[in-house]
């Protein structure tokens, strides 16, 4: 592991241990916050879409031939986002 060396520091800024740990974590997994935001937003979109398709199917606004594949797609999106969220979380523990 790379450790900060205060003797060779050319920067006038000294990082605290928390700041250094945060920067090191960001270097190890860049754009993690953006990925989590994408997972949450796509998952929420899939949930809203699935909810709407279930309501349309219950109200008989769409036929089963149209509604079920669309509902399956929305459920698949939600499942994929949950999988990616957990996978990203497990990778960050390594």
C-alpha angles and dihedrals in degrees: 000000000000114000125196113255111208092191093062096038112128093178120095090214119086115204121219118232090256093051092047092049091049093050091047091050091049091051090050094051112017121199093015092141091051091049091051090050091051091048091051096045095046091044091051090048090051092049092050091047092049091049091052093047091049090052091048091050092049092048091046091236091135132032122250091246090062102030102048098055090047091049090048090052092052092048089048091053091051091047092049092050092050090049093049092046092053093043091052091047092051092049092053091059092060 
